[in-house]
Every structure is written in C-alpha cells, then in structure tokens.
Amino acid sequence: MSMLRKSVIDAKYEAMLFAKSADAAREAAVELVRTLLGEEALERPLENTLRECCRILRPAKDPREQLRFEEEFVELAIWPGKSQRIAA
C-alpha cells in the first residue's frame, strides 16, 4: 500500500472515529469503504463492508477478539444506534 493511499485511509478512519454526528460518522464510513474496498463495495450492506475493512485494518489472531474489533468498528459508523439501545 502506498504512503499516499495509507494517509487517505487513515484520514477517513479518523473522520469516522471523531465524527460529531451520526450523519458525519456514516459519511466517513462510506468514504472509508470506498477508499479501501472500491466503489463496487458500496453495493453491499455497510455493516458487512465495515467488518471487511476492520479485518484489513485491525486483524486479530483470536476469532473472539476479531469479532469484538468488528463490532466496535461498526459502532463507530453507526454509533447513535448503541446509545439509543442503552437509553431504552
């Protein structure tokens, strides 16, 4: 992976991580998927493509740990869903 591409991917990940709203988080997640997996990945469910991105960016040797990483990664993009469940 080129340094420029890595910088772009890192910027998209940080935008998702530090998003101030649900819309900003989702937009950053879509851009991360587009950058990392390509335009055709946007035709698949966002949750699935985010899990795939997580496996690329944050792989784990332990399958349980990988699942936890993927869940956290998806929550970053769809973070209001978790707070709504907690409030309910």
N, C-alpha and C positions, 0 to 999 in steps of 0.2 A: 504494500500500500504506500503510495507516495506521501510525502510530508504534507503537501497541499491538501490532498484528499483527507488525510488524518486530521488536519486542522479544521476542515469544514465539518467533518463528522463530530469532532469534539465540540465545536461551536453549537451544532444542532442539539447535541446531548445536553450541554449546559443550558441552552434555552429551554429545553423540556424540564430539566431539573429545577430551574429557578423561575419558572413561569408564575406570573401573578394572577392568572385566571384560568378557568377550565378551557376556554377557547384558545388561549395562548399555549397551554400545555398540549392540547390536541394538535394545533397547527405545527408546533415544533416536532411533535411525534411523527406527524405525516411527513414533514421535511426530512427527518432522520431516516425514516423508512425509504423515502425516495432516494436519498443520497447513498445509503448503504446497500439497499437491495435492488434499486432500479424502479423505473416508472411502472412496470408491469406488476410489481408487488402491491401497488395501490388498489388493484382489483380484488385482492384478498382481504379478509377481515383484519382490521387494525390490530386487534389483540394478538392474532396469530403472527403477524409480521413483526410486532414488537417483541414477542418471545424469540423469534428467529434472530432479531437484532441483538437481543440480550445474549444469546448463545454465542454470537460472534464477538461482541464487545466485552462480555464478562463471563467467560466459560468457567465452569466448576467441575472438579473431578467427581464429587459426590452428587448423585442424582437428586437427593433431597435438597441439598444446598442450591443446586441449579434451579429447581422448582421455586424455591424461595426467592432467588435472584430475579427470576422471570416475573413472579407475582409483584415484586417491588417495582420492577421496570414498567409493568403495565399500569400500576397505580400512579406512577409519575405522569403518565399521559392522560389518565382518566381519574385524577386524584379527587375530584369532588365526590365521586361515587362512594369512596370509602368513608368520608366524613358524613355523608348523608346516611349511610348504614349505621354508623356509630351513634348519630343523633337520634335515629329512630328506635 
